[in-house]
Amino acid sequence: MYSNYEIWWITGAQLLYGGDAVVKVDAHSKEMVEGLNASGKLPVKVVYKGTANSSAEVEALMKAANNDPRCAGIITWMHTFSPAKMWIHGLKLLSKPLLHLHTQYNAEIPWDTMDMDFMNLNQSAHGDREFGHICARMRVRRKVVTGYWKDPATQERIAVWQRVCVAWADSQDMRIIRFGDQMNNVAVTDGDKVEAEIRLGYHVDYMPFSEVMPFFDAVADADVDALVDEYFRLYAHDTALEDKAGEGYRKVWNSAKAELTLRAVLEAKGAKAFTTNFDDLGDVAVDATGRGFDQIPGLASQRLMAEGYGFGAEGDWKSAALYRTLWVMTRGQAGGCSFLEDYTLNFDGSRSSILQAHMLEVCPLIAEERPRLEVHFLGIGVRKTPTARLVFTSRPGAGVTATVVDMGNRFRLIVNDVECIKSKPLPKLPVASALWVPMPDFETGATAWILAGGTHHSCFSYDVTPEYWEDYAEIAGIEMLHIDKNTTIEDFKNRLRMGEVYYMLNRSLYL
């Protein structure tokens, strides 16, 4: 996926010091770009686009970046003094994410040999402030990374931004299919789909479940058989499930056909995410052999999430989109991510925690051990029937969870650092689950989440840090609230109040 994109590097310069100086600037820039690409730290290739020495050159580069679908973002660096007025017209046009790298070609000052020629060619301390001023004056959203370009810490911050840029690019043509509508009377899973497309890029389509059935009928039995065999190879299971005459096998077989059906729909519609709602499954025909779309597609949702399809339960299209974005951000990393729901509380003093689960739909990428394929009666919703699912618990470790809510005049991204802890067995609740303590502690973390209007659904990852979501919010131009180890309710309430004032007084920032 990342190989489909590139990040452009533009070096700010000018012709005041003569053509020979620009040649040296160009040589240094090429060496730096080659060094970054060879570092092994950056997931996306950096492409050097030359020096910008005039307003016309800047404008041409920005237009080219906007029109190139491979360009996921631009890194700018002022090797020397680059008068910022020449950046105005280009920055007004730029629609791609921007990173301003404040660095220098030389790591140290050459104390014994430094002369005016060196000073003229190494003025990042000067030029980057000039560029930073015009970005601030124009209210240009950007990330600023300060540090030596060979320093791994600097490279890692660039890498985080690159991952977010690719996820942002991926979301700009994201189509989300809602199989049925949302659960009746639920507020938090709904929102302004028109504003979401304007602000965040993705498009939400409704698809009644009746339109799914032609895809279901077109699935070949041989393909279903092959997928069932794959299930038995991949997942631990009771061998009784392999009895083709048993109800368990039939339920697994029907789940496999549901997975193939949903995948076919998503591929045909060019969709990257989907939602389900058990209220809309209704009475779907089952033939005389018991084969049919007879259960909530929980197993299908689990496996499609692992492949990268966004998912949201109960029609939650915002979570479906956010999960897809999270999955793209974390490609190539080992921790895993999942859609999750706050299910029930466990009061245990300083280790009070929240059990994260759902009826069925938790992604196996976060499983601590090999998932088990099981069939159990599901006593919820209109389809109360034995249902196939993958059962596991998440592995212990630090992670970050996030959600997006519609506040009426803006979208708000809420991010919470959490610690997944070991769960006790749940013999009577055979579903996938995670158990976590929200930071800084259960009482403060849960209270802050509720005060911010956070949903009962969120998208969790072991791999991302809050910096990923900070970069995402900056690119998208949406509000972000971070709940971490230092959060206090008093300070958090003040942040909420300041946010209300900010967005009330600066409505133009969100129009």
Steps between C-alpha positions, in 0.01 A plus 500: 500500500769752595685430176210663314586836653793737532588807703641801318794697637536867407798707615453871543778719362549816295735641238645782715821306563547402136457187293796317651340525843177345373699215348646424844157526660370255242785254563448510875125446457549198277739347751253553784209347309712200401611463862143503629392242245796278590437531875245218512282717724263649245214289362440730201761602245604865503536652154717809460326765290782755495550847639232766494653840425200711401127539547436351156706190580323450834158535340584255222623240750190532719267467201690192386475344846126561516449334164721195557306217668826336607604803704376446857669805649780757477807555716645850485841604630671837477869424442570869491298818526189464281289819502158385616290727280598281207319209668165675538334411170616140513390448860158646418456226241648205689248228587745227602634450856807707584797424726748777575835343588720728708845350460842577355734323260793523744456355847752729668636846442850480345644736755851530356408542133158665495492811278230710335468259209412224747258731680324593175448135411396374843226731617230254600482672838406811302307362203284255692377777727412713200307210348342416835376857531317499168339165579383638834382824340301304239371249759646213296445166673831313516727287711831646614782254571816642655819296518804387308399312187729203577364459853276188523259688727452764230452232234245318714288814535509544122399135464195548724387793287559302180275219625228748584537665158441168324201427723363845421550446127328163529199660670445756226329242280368280781154362434314356797208263448235489770316170486174630636467816705626572847346363817182691579524801734878479549658846478874449526535272196327747271627831366521736206603290201519801270738684731701180544554482125597868485729486801633143508466382142296185529160423353226303676247295302197308625434150367185313606569141587267383222758623248761277660314180421584484125867502599424227753328285237797539264751348745603150390475215750851387407639838604318476832636151558854623434460791745366268771807281452713813541323580827579156635866537401542846652307482824484271799163326517308203631527220244125450534460815289639305205202262504318602183176359633509712814344837571839647591643425157194650332535819701870525410416432136235772499746742661753426228240571233415826677867599493531429129179693442608809687843497337337476157273795578786714627715420200216568256420833664864603543441542874768504768271481803157379603253491784240247609195524722326194638164682483518485120574133447133406532379162380745395233409190305662173601465202268389149591854396592530782752735699281449874480585841645372384836713692751677826572815504282732521799768263378498672161542840666789374712688365201426795272634737765822299510528552122465876542133566442361759738215379719246661729217326684142625514549723198794690651656634181740737679664208685511297178689780327730560795590132524596491133719807554660338805566177309672693221711696749632180659589295192820305556480530876443198718271615780161481338182709517128449544157654525385465862206589722485592868292212634511473878697634797717319753554692824823384658660796674804630316456229235138586420453435132263485203423179311514567127300261288201496270248240401762346274696755300849539646798477265734201549805718433509582874467139622750381758482138384368310203126581471246221545219450250185430701124490453270616780147625540483878471217635711486858372330677212239362265712204390521297821677196364823300532769714343861443394774723634870519589559494876815647659627758745736784416859494612613721789679819408475874455282634222300795376130513419317773310157605383345779293179674605287762328462802730265683267740777401808279466635147519689411816768231518533355850815301578570301816817319603406164650667196653366161398519257792454127534138395503353221707325219311145565381358147460142625465585786264676341202591813305822680415590763756758738642531632854659837556568773751458846346771750588572659737267275700155355455311779676676788327528340157138387481374831638700704249380280212138553605546875549640524147198318357697189402320207340463148633686389185867569440793393284794355690863431410812378675717673238393862471594773742296815562732676254333310214160632596638849562635502144170366367297768679737770373469385139122463527455828685293344778511530877703247699482426871761270653446322831835382639689427820510870589130575449303653785128566485546867588745558215295288260184701568695817429618354168140420409394856584786653304413279203142622502617862502761437230259341255229754577729796433682341206212355302685584179752229584225242464303640211 
